Amino acid sequence: MARTGTEELRRRNRAALVEQLHRHGPQTRAELTEALGLNRSTIGALAADLAEAGYVQETTGRSTGSAGRPSTLAECIPKAATVTAVEIRVDRVRFALVGLGGEVLERAETALDGADPVDAIEVVTGGTARDALEAVAAVPGLVDSGEVAHSTELGWAGRDLAGDLASATGREWQVVDTATAAAVGEWSRGDAHEATKLLYLHGGRGLTAGLVVDGLAPRGGSIQLGHIVVQPGGRECACGLRGCLEAEMEVFGYAEDIEYATLAAGMGDAAARDGLRRSGEDLGRALGAVVTATGPDEILFGGWLRELYLSAAAPVRSALAETTLPHLRSRLRLRTPVLGDEGALIGAAETGFATVVDRMR
């Protein structure tokens, strides 16, 4: 039976209130009224409804600063809705069970030591993955509809990771690329929420990029940054092309020892300085193509690209300026992320919670 207009509106308002508390933490009814544009009585009814359903509780909270009683705060009950988040790296798997409101309820990681990441995920999550409302895996590479089309880092091509995880754990999984997950994390839990289009660059043994629009990852937002050709006819890449960014930058060396390269350059090593400069120029040229295609207003440099950017910001910016239209770069902000290595795992969890809230609507 189709829902009436009143029922539909009530469901949407309930979902909006849960989303507001999940993202912004405990709030008073007055604050919720202002944030959601609803009147106090509606907020009260919604809060009571959600409290009865076990999603929200109201507690005595902040003092008003006057002689009156402290304000009542509405807050999420973390265990009311949980998401299993995992991040697959070349050498390990990281896991977090995250509750409503962003509280981490469980956390673990395990070294792979040559094992298949799917087997490791089954072990490290245990029965937790089956009990959570959503399960999301972040993996470095080009991802589309649960399939890892290509991952330099893991050596995968055309792997149905969502299917493999479902077979191993007995539940459905969402799969996102590491860069996109980190972008979602920075937008939702970092300080990038004002960006309309946020581009996150991830440096591992391969180079990927992820685009989110208003905090959401559109299909096709996973970008194989490392296989943009920056030197036609240049060095042969493992993918079969020539002149790819990964090949020209000799990415594997940076992934293994970016600290050494930047330290040597800082101590006056001319070869190290020249290598960082050339890598910065190549990265800037590749970014020119991505910026032209996607039009972001903010770019974050994650993984070891953070250290490269801090050491070679000038050549990155110069090469980007030479390959990008002025109106696209005039509003563009380039910087490093605030969540660091936690961004992808946090973003995987937030991707799951976006689905949980959508289902409530």
DRENLOTOR-822154 format. One record per residue: x, y, z of N, C-alpha, C in turn. Coordinates in steps of 0.1 Angstrom, whole numbers, padded with zeros to 4 digits, always signed. Example, Ala and Ser with C-alpha at 12.3 -4.5 7.8 and 13.67 -1.06 7.14 Angstrom:
! DRENLOTOR-822154
+0132-0057+0078+0123-0045+0078+0132-0033+0078 +0128-0022+0071+0137-0011+0071+0129+0000+0079 
! end
This chain:
! DRENLOTOR-822154
+0009-0012+0000+0000+0000+0000+0009+0012+0000 +0006+0022-0009+0014+0034-0009+0012+0043+0003 +0022+0049+0008+0021+0058+0019+0014+0071+0016 +0006+0076+0025+0000+0089+0023+0010+0100+0024 +0006+0112+0019+0015+0123+0019+0020+0127+0033 +0011+0126+0043+0015+0129+0057+0025+0119+0062 +0023+0106+0059+0032+0095+0063+0046+0097+0057 +0046+0101+0044+0058+0103+0037+0066+0114+0043 +0059+0125+0046+0066+0137+0052+0072+0134+0065 +0064+0126+0073+0069+0123+0087+0081+0114+0086 +0082+0105+0077+0093+0096+0075+0105+0104+0071 +0103+0114+0062+0114+0122+0057+0120+0131+0068 +0111+0136+0076+0115+0145+0087+0122+0137+0098 +0118+0124+0101+0125+0115+0110+0139+0113+0105 +0140+0110+0092+0153+0107+0087+0162+0119+0087 +0156+0131+0085+0164+0143+0085+0169+0146+0099 +0161+0143+0109+0165+0146+0123+0176+0136+0127 +0175+0123+0123+0185+0114+0126+0198+0118+0119 +0198+0122+0107+0209+0126+0099+0216+0138+0106 +0208+0147+0110+0214+0159+0117+0221+0156+0130 +0215+0147+0138+0222+0143+0150+0234+0134+0148 +0233+0126+0138+0244+0117+0134+0256+0125+0130 +0254+0135+0122+0265+0143+0116+0270+0154+0126 +0261+0160+0134+0265+0172+0142+0265+0170+0157 +0261+0158+0161+0262+0155+0175+0250+0160+0183 +0250+0159+0196+0238+0162+0204+0234+0177+0202 +0221+0179+0201+0216+0193+0199+0203+0195+0207 +0200+0207+0210+0188+0211+0217+0176+0211+0207 +0165+0211+0212+0153+0212+0203+0153+0226+0195 +0158+0236+0202+0159+0249+0195+0169+0249+0183 +0180+0242+0186+0190+0241+0175+0185+0232+0164 +0178+0222+0167+0172+0213+0156+0161+0221+0149 +0153+0229+0156+0143+0237+0149+0149+0246+0139 +0160+0252+0142+0167+0261+0133+0174+0254+0122 +0180+0243+0125+0187+0235+0114+0178+0229+0104 +0167+0224+0109+0158+0216+0100+0146+0224+0094 +0144+0236+0100+0133+0245+0095+0119+0240+0099 +0119+0233+0110+0106+0227+0115+0103+0234+0129 +0090+0234+0132+0086+0241+0145+0089+0232+0157 +0089+0238+0169+0093+0231+0181+0084+0219+0184 +0071+0220+0182+0062+0209+0185+0065+0197+0175 +0068+0200+0163+0071+0189+0153+0084+0183+0157 +0094+0190+0161+0107+0185+0166+0105+0176+0178 +0096+0181+0187+0094+0173+0199+0087+0160+0196 +0077+0160+0187+0070+0148+0183+0079+0138+0176 +0088+0143+0168+0098+0135+0160+0108+0129+0170 +0113+0137+0179+0122+0132+0189+0116+0121+0198 +0103+0123+0202+0096+0113+0210+0094+0100+0202 +0091+0102+0189+0089+0090+0181+0102+0082+0179 +0113+0089+0177+0126+0083+0175+0131+0077+0188 +0127+0083+0199+0131+0077+0212+0124+0064+0214 +0111+0064+0211+0104+0051+0212+0109+0040+0203 +0114+0044+0191+0120+0034+0182+0134+0030+0186 +0140+0037+0196+0153+0034+0200+0165+0040+0194 +0162+0050+0185+0173+0057+0178+0179+0069+0185 +0171+0075+0193+0174+0088+0200+0170+0088+0214 +0178+0095+0222+0175+0097+0236+0176+0112+0239 +0168+0117+0249+0169+0130+0253+0174+0131+0267 +0184+0140+0269+0190+0140+0283+0191+0155+0287 +0193+0157+0299+0196+0171+0304+0210+0175+0300 +0211+0186+0293+0224+0189+0287+0230+0203+0291 +0231+0212+0282+0238+0224+0284+0231+0234+0294 +0238+0241+0301+0232+0251+0309+0229+0263+0300 +0218+0270+0303+0214+0282+0295+0222+0294+0300 +0229+0293+0311+0236+0305+0316+0228+0314+0325 +0215+0310+0326+0206+0317+0335+0202+0308+0347 +0192+0313+0354+0187+0305+0366+0178+0294+0362 +0174+0293+0349+0165+0283+0345+0172+0269+0344 +0164+0259+0341+0169+0245+0339+0178+0244+0327 +0188+0235+0327+0196+0233+0315+0187+0228+0304 +0192+0231+0291+0184+0227+0280+0184+0211+0278 +0174+0206+0272+0173+0192+0270+0180+0189+0256 +0189+0179+0256+0196+0176+0244+0191+0163+0238 +0189+0163+0225+0186+0150+0218+0199+0145+0212 +0201+0132+0214+0214+0126+0209+0211+0112+0204 +0220+0107+0195+0219+0094+0189+0222+0083+0200 +0216+0071+0198+0220+0060+0206+0229+0051+0197 +0242+0051+0199+0251+0045+0190+0247+0031+0185 +0243+0022+0195+0240+0008+0191+0227+0006+0184 +0219+0017+0182+0207+0015+0175+0209+0012+0160 +0220+0017+0155+0223+0014+0141+0238+0013+0139 +0243+0002+0134+0257+0001+0133+0261-0002+0118 +0273+0002+0115+0279-0001+0101+0292-0007+0103 +0295-0018+0096+0308-0024+0095+0316-0017+0084 +0328-0012+0087+0336-0006+0077+0350-0012+0077 +0355-0015+0065+0368-0021+0064+0376-0013+0054 +0389-0012+0056+0398-0007+0046+0408-0017+0042 +0409-0020+0029+0419-0030+0024+0431-0022+0020 +0443-0026+0025+0456-0021+0021+0464-0032+0015 +0475-0029+0010+0484-0039+0003+0489-0049+0014 +0491-0044+0026+0497-0053+0036+0488-0057+0048 +0476-0050+0049+0467-0053+0060+0453-0049+0057 +0444-0054+0066+0430-0050+0066+0427-0043+0079 +0420-0032+0078+0416-0024+0090+0401-0025+0091 +0396-0026+0103+0381-0028+0106+0376-0019+0117 +0364-0014+0115+0358-0006+0126+0343-0009+0125 +0337-0011+0137+0322-0012+0138+0318+0002+0144 +0311+0009+0136+0307+0023+0140+0293+0024+0142 +0289+0031+0153+0275+0033+0157+0270+0046+0153 +0257+0047+0153+0250+0059+0150+0256+0071+0158 +0259+0082+0151+0265+0093+0157+0280+0093+0155 +0285+0083+0149+0300+0082+0146+0308+0076+0156 +0302+0070+0167+0311+0064+0178+0316+0051+0173 +0329+0049+0175+0335+0036+0171+0333+0027+0183 +0326+0016+0180+0323+0006+0190+0333-0006+0191 +0338-0009+0180+0349-0020+0179+0359-0016+0169 +0371-0020+0171+0382-0017+0161+0392-0028+0161 +0398-0031+0150+0408-0041+0149+0415-0040+0135 +0427-0046+0134+0433-0047+0121+0442-0060+0121 +0445-0065+0110+0453-0077+0108+0462-0076+0096 +0474-0081+0098+0483-0081+0087+0479-0092+0077 +0481-0090+0064+0477-0100+0054+0487-0111+0053 +0500-0108+0053+0511-0118+0051+0508-0127+0040 +0504-0121+0028+0501-0129+0016+0487-0135+0015 +0479-0134+0026+0465-0139+0025+0456-0131+0017 +0446-0137+0012+0435-0130+0004+0428-0120+0014 +0427-0107+0011+0420-0098+0020+0406-0102+0023 +0399-0109+0014+0385-0114+0017+0385-0124+0029 +0395-0133+0029+0396-0142+0041+0399-0135+0053 +0408-0125+0052+0412-0117+0064+0400-0109+0070 +0391-0104+0061+0380-0096+0065+0370-0105+0072 +0368-0117+0067+0359-0127+0074+0363-0129+0088 +0376-0130+0090+0382-0133+0103+0381-0121+0112 +0385-0110+0107+0387-0098+0116+0373-0092+0120 +0363-0094+0111+0350-0088+0115+0341-0098+0123 +0344-0111+0121+0337-0121+0128+0322-0120+0125 +0313-0122+0135+0299-0121+0132+0294-0107+0132 +0303-0098+0135+0298-0084+0135+0293-0079+0122 +0300-0083+0111+0296-0079+0098+0281-0083+0094 +0277-0094+0099+0263-0099+0096+0253-0091+0104 +0257-0086+0116+0247-0080+0125+0245-0065+0121 +0255-0059+0115+0254-0044+0112+0244-0042+0101 +0238-0030+0101+0228-0026+0091+0234-0025+0077 +0247-0021+0076+0254-0020+0063+0268-0024+0065 +0275-0028+0055+0289-0032+0055+0295-0026+0042 +0306-0019+0044+0313-0011+0033+0328-0014+0034 +0333-0017+0022+0348-0020+0021+0354-0009+0012 +0364-0003+0017+0372+0007+0009+0384+0000+0003 +0387+0001-0010+0398-0006-0016+0405+0003-0026 +0418+0003-0027+0425+0012-0036+0424+0007-0050 +0418+0015-0059+0417+0011-0073+0405+0018-0079 +0402+0013-0091+0390+0018-0099+0379+0009-0096 +0368+0014-0090+0357+0006-0085+0344+0010-0092 +0336+0001-0096+0323+0004-0102+0313-0008-0099 +0303-0004-0092+0292-0014-0088+0297-0026-0082 +0306-0025-0072+0311-0036-0064+0323-0043-0071 +0326-0040-0083+0337-0046-0090+0350-0037-0089 +0361-0043-0086+0374-0036-0087+0379-0038-0101 +0377-0028-0110+0381-0030-0124+0396-0030-0125 +0403-0022-0117+0417-0022-0118+0423-0017-0105 +0433-0024-0099+0440-0019-0087+0455-0023-0089 +0463-0012-0091+0477-0014-0092+0482-0019-0079 +0477-0014-0068+0482-0017-0055+0480-0032-0051 +0469-0037-0055+0466-0051-0051+0468-0061-0062 +0470-0056-0074+0472-0065-0086+0460-0071-0090 +0448-0065-0088+0435-0070-0092+0431-0064-0105 +0423-0071-0113+0416-0066-0125+0403-0073-0127 +0392-0066-0127+0379-0072-0129+0375-0082-0118 +0379-0079-0105+0375-0087-0094+0361-0083-0088 +0352-0092-0087+0339-0089-0081+0340-0090-0066 +0345-0079-0060+0348-0079-0046+0335-0080-0038 +0325-0073-0042+0312-0073-0035+0307-0088-0034 +0308-0095-0046+0303-0109-0046+0312-0118-0037 +0325-0116-0038+0334-0124-0030+0331-0122-0015 +0329-0109-0011+0327-0106+0003+0313-0112+0008 +0303-0111-0001+0290-0117+0002+0291-0132+0004 +0298-0139-0004+0300-0153-0003+0307-0157+0010 +0317-0148+0014+0325-0151+0026+0318-0148+0039 +0310-0138+0039+0304-0133+0051+0289-0135+0053 +0283-0139+0042+0268-0141+0042+0260-0129+0043 +0265-0118+0038+0257-0106+0037+0262-0097+0025 +0254-0087+0021+0257-0078+0011+0267-0068+0015 +0276-0064+0006+0286-0053+0009+0285-0042-0002 +0288-0030+0002+0291-0019-0007+0306-0019-0008 +0311-0016-0020+0325-0014-0022+0328+0000-0028 +0337+0007-0022+0341+0020-0027+0356+0021-0028 +0361+0030-0037+0375+0031-0037+0380+0039-0026 +0393+0037-0022+0399+0044-0010+0398+0059-0011 +0401+0064-0023+0401+0079-0024+0387+0085-0022 +0377+0078-0028+0363+0083-0026+0359+0082-0012 +0362+0071-0005+0359+0069+0009+0365+0080+0017 +0378+0083+0015+0385+0094+0022+0378+0107+0020 +0374+0110+0007+0367+0122+0004+0354+0124+0012 +0346+0113+0013+0334+0113+0021+0337+0115+0036 +0348+0109+0040+0352+0111+0054+0356+0125+0057 +0364+0131+0048+0368+0145+0051+0356+0155+0050 +0347+0152+0041+0335+0161+0040+0326+0160+0052 +0324+0147+0057+0314+0145+0068+0320+0147+0082 +0333+0143+0084+0338+0143+0097+0351+0152+0098 +0356+0156+0086+0368+0165+0087+0363+0180+0086 +0371+0188+0078+0367+0202+0077+0365+0206+0062 +0360+0197+0054+0358+0200+0040+0343+0201+0036 +0335+0202+0046+0320+0202+0043+0315+0214+0035 +0323+0224+0034+0319+0236+0026+0322+0234+0011 +0329+0223+0008+0332+0221-0007+0320+0215-0014 +0317+0220-0025+0306+0215-0033+0311+0202-0040 +0322+0204-0047+0329+0192-0053+0342+0191-0047 +0344+0180-0041+0357+0177-0034+0364+0165-0041 +0377+0168-0044+0385+0158-0051+0396+0154-0041 +0396+0141-0038+0406+0135-0029+0416+0127-0037 +0429+0129-0036+0440+0122-0042+0446+0112-0032 +0447+0100-0036+0453+0090-0027+0466+0084-0033 +0477+0085-0025+0489+0079-0029+0493+0067-0022 +0493+0056-0029+0497+0043-0023+0508+0037-0033 +0507+0024-0036+0515+0019-0046+0509+0022-0060 +0498+0028-0060+0492+0033-0072+0486+0047-0068 +0481+0054-0078+0475+0067-0076+0461+0067-0080 +0452+0070-0071+0437+0071-0074+0432+0084-0069 +0420+0088-0074+0413+0100-0070+0398+0097-0069 +0392+0104-0059+0378+0102-0057+0371+0115-0056 +0359+0116-0062+0351+0128-0063+0338+0127-0055 +0335+0136-0046+0322+0136-0040+0316+0150-0042 +0303+0149-0044+0295+0162-0047+0285+0163-0035 +0286+0174-0028+0278+0177-0016+0279+0165-0007 +0291+0159-0006+0293+0148+0004+0289+0134-0001 +0283+0133-0013+0279+0121-0018+0288+0117-0030 +0290+0104-0032+0299+0099-0043+0290+0095-0055 +0290+0102-0066+0283+0098-0077+0289+0086-0084 +0281+0079-0091+0286+0067-0098+0296+0073-0109 +0308+0067-0110+0318+0071-0119+0327+0081-0112 +0326+0083-0099+0335+0092-0092+0349+0087-0089 +0351+0074-0092+0363+0067-0089+0372+0069-0102 +0384+0075-0099+0393+0080-0110+0407+0073-0109 +0411+0067-0120+0425+0061-0120+0435+0072-0124 +0438+0080-0114+0447+0091-0116+0461+0087-0122 +0466+0075-0117+0479+0071-0120+0480+0067-0135 +0469+0065-0142+0470+0060-0156+0466+0071-0166 +0466+0083-0161+0465+0095-0171+0479+0097-0177 +0480+0097-0190+0492+0098-0197+0497+0113-0197 +0509+0115-0191+0515+0128-0189+0527+0130-0198 +0532+0119-0203+0544+0120-0212+0542+0110-0224 +0535+0114-0234+0532+0104-0245+0545+0098-0250 +0545+0084-0251+0557+0077-0256+0567+0076-0245 +0564+0079-0233+0573+0079-0222+0576+0065-0216 +0578+0064-0204+0582+0051-0197+0570+0041-0198 +0574+0028-0200+0563+0018-0201+0557+0016-0187 +0544+0015-0187+0537+0013-0174+0533-0001-0173 +0530-0006-0161+0526-0020-0159+0512-0022-0165 +0505-0012-0168+0491-0013-0174+0492-0016-0189 +0504-0014-0195+0506-0016-0209+0507-0003-0217 +0503+0008-0211+0505+0021-0217+0519+0027-0215 +0522+0038-0222+0534+0045-0220+0532+0059-0215 +0540+0063-0206+0539+0077-0201+0529+0080-0191 +0523+0069-0184+0513+0071-0174+0520+0078-0162 +0512+0085-0154+0517+0093-0143+0524+0083-0133 +0519+0072-0131+0525+0062-0121+0539+0059-0126 +0541+0056-0139+0554+0052-0144+0563+0064-0144 +0559+0076-0148+0568+0087-0149+0572+0092-0135 +0563+0091-0125+0567+0095-0112+0575+0084-0104 +0575+0072-0110+0581+0060-0103+0575+0059-0089 +0562+0057-0090+0553+0057-0078+0558+0047-0067 +0562+0036-0071+0565+0025-0061+0576+0030-0052 +0586+0037-0057+0597+0042-0049+0592+0052-0039 +0583+0061-0043+0578+0071-0033+0569+0064-0022 +0561+0054-0027+0553+0047-0017+0561+0040-0007 +0573+0035-0011+0582+0028-0001+0590+0038+0008 +0593+0050+0002+0602+0058+0010+0601+0073+0007 +0589+0078+0008+0587+0093+0006+0594+0101+0016 +0596+0096+0028+0602+0103+0039+0617+0106+0035 +0623+0095+0030+0638+0097+0026+0639+0107+0015 +0630+0107+0005+0631+0116-0006+0630+0130-0002 +0620+0133+0007+0617+0147+0011+0628+0151+0021 +0633+0142+0029+0644+0146+0038+0657+0149+0031 +0660+0141+0021+0672+0143+0012+0671+0156+0005 +0659+0159+0000+0657+0172-0007+0659+0184+0002 +0654+0182+0015+0655+0193+0025+0669+0195+0029 +0678+0185+0028+0692+0186+0032+0700+0191+0020 +0694+0194+0009+0702+0199-0002+0706+0190-0013 +0701+0177-0013+0704+0168-0023+0698+0172-0036 +0706+0176-0046+0701+0181-0059+0693+0171-0066 +0697+0159-0067+0689+0148-0074+0676+0146-0068 +0675+0146-0054+0662+0145-0048+0653+0156-0050 +0659+0168-0050+0651+0180-0053+0645+0180-0067 +0654+0176-0077+0650+0176-0090+0639+0165-0092 +0640+0154-0086+0630+0143-0087+0617+0148-0082 +0616+0155-0070+0604+0160-0065+0598+0170-0074 +0606+0179-0079+0601+0189-0088+0594+0183-0100 +0601+0173-0107+0596+0167-0119+0583+0159-0115 +0583+0153-0104+0571+0146-0100+0559+0155-0097 +0562+0167-0091+0552+0177-0089+0546+0182-0102 +0555+0184-0112+0550+0189-0125+0542+0178-0132 +0546+0166-0131+0538+0155-0137+0524+0154-0131 +0524+0155-0117+0511+0154-0110+0502+0166-0113 +0508+0178-0115+0500+0190-0118+0494+0188-0132 +0502+0182-0142+0496+0181-0155+0484+0171-0155 +0486+0160-0147+0475+0150-0146+0463+0157-0140 +0465+0165-0130+0454+0171-0123+0447+0181-0132 +0454+0187-0141+0448+0196-0151+0437+0189-0159 +0440+0177-0163+0429+0169-0170+0417+0166-0161 +0420+0162-0149+0409+0159-0140+0401+0171-0136 +0408+0182-0133+0401+0194-0129+0392+0199-0141 +0397+0198-0153+0389+0202-0165+0377+0194-0166 +0378+0181-0163+0367+0171-0165+0357+0172-0154 +0361+0175-0142+0352+0174-0130+0349+0188-0124 +0357+0198-0125+0355+0211-0119+0353+0211-0104 +0363+0206-0097+0362+0206-0082+0365+0220-0077 +0361+0223-0064+0365+0235-0058+0375+0233-0047 +0378+0220-0044+0388+0217-0034+0395+0204-0038 +0408+0204-0036+0416+0191-0038+0424+0188-0026 +0423+0176-0021+0431+0172-0009+0441+0161-0014 +0453+0162-0008+0464+0153-0012+0466+0144+0000 +0462+0131-0002+0463+0121+0009+0473+0110+0006 +0475+0101+0016+0485+0091+0015+0499+0098+0014 +0508+0092+0007+0521+0098+0006+0521+0111-0003 +0510+0113-0010+0510+0125-0018+0509+0137-0009 +0505+0136+0003+0506+0147+0012+0520+0152+0014 +0530+0143+0016+0543+0147+0017+0549+0153+0005 +0545+0147-0007+0550+0152-0020+0545+0166-0022 +0532+0168-0019+0526+0182-0021+0533+0192-0012 +0535+0189+0001+0541+0198+0010+0555+0202+0005 +0562+0192-0002+0576+0195-0006+0576+0201-0020 +0566+0199-0028+0566+0204-0042+0553+0211-0046 +0548+0219-0037+0535+0226-0040+0537+0235-0052 +0548+0242-0053+0550+0252-0064+0550+0246-0077 +0557+0235-0080+0556+0229-0093+0543+0222-0096 +0536+0217-0086+0523+0212-0088+0513+0223-0092 +0513+0234-0085+0505+0245-0089+0508+0251-0102 +0521+0252-0105+0525+0258-0118+0520+0250-0130 +0522+0236-0129+0518+0228-0140+0503+0227-0141 +0496+0228-0130+0482+0228-0130+0477+0240-0137 +0483+0252-0134+0479+0264-0140+0481+0264-0155 +0491+0257-0160+0494+0257-0174+0484+0248-0182 +0477+0239-0174+0468+0230-0181+0453+0231-0177 +0450+0242-0171+0436+0244-0166+0431+0257-0170 +0418+0258-0173+0412+0271-0177+0412+0280-0164 +0414+0293-0166+0415+0303-0155+0403+0302-0146 +0391+0301-0151+0379+0302-0143+0377+0289-0134 +0384+0278-0138+0383+0266-0130+0393+0266-0119 +0405+0272-0121+0414+0273-0110+0413+0285-0101 +0405+0295-0105+0404+0307-0097+0397+0304-0084 +0388+0294-0083+0381+0291-0071+0386+0278-0065 +0397+0273-0069+0402+0260-0065+0412+0261-0053 +0409+0253-0043+0417+0253-0031+0425+0240-0030 +0438+0240-0028+0446+0228-0027+0452+0228-0013 +0451+0216-0007+0456+0215+0007+0457+0200+0011 +0461+0198+0023+0462+0184+0028+0450+0181+0037 +0447+0168+0039+0435+0164+0047+0438+0165+0062 +0427+0166+0070+0429+0167+0084+0427+0153+0091 +0421+0144+0084+0418+0131+0091+0430+0121+0089 +0439+0124+0080+0451+0116+0077+0447+0102+0073 +0453+0092+0079+0451+0078+0075+0437+0073+0079 +0430+0080+0088+0417+0076+0092+0406+0079+0082 +0409+0087+0073+0398+0092+0064+0391+0082+0057 +0398+0072+0051+0391+0061+0043+0382+0053+0051 +0386+0049+0063+0378+0040+0072+0366+0048+0077 +0368+0061+0081+0357+0069+0085+0347+0071+0073 +0352+0073+0061+0344+0076+0050+0336+0063+0046 +0342+0051+0047+0335+0039+0045+0323+0038+0054 +0325+0041+0067+0314+0040+0076+0303+0050+0072 +0307+0063+0069+0297+0073+0065+0289+0069+0053 +0296+0062+0043+0289+0058+0031+0278+0048+0035 +0281+0039+0045+0270+0030+0050+0259+0038+0057 +0262+0048+0065+0252+0055+0072+0243+0063+0062 +0249+0068+0051+0241+0075+0041+0230+0065+0036 +0233+0052+0034+0223+0043+0030+0213+0040+0040 +0218+0039+0053+0208+0037+0064+0198+0048+0065 +0202+0061+0064+0193+0072+0064+0184+0072+0052 +0189+0069+0040+0181+0069+0028+0169+0059+0030 +0172+0047+0036+0162+0037+0038+0151+0042+0048 +0154+0051+0057+0145+0056+0066+0135+0066+0059 +0139+0071+0048+0130+0082+0042+0118+0076+0035 
! end
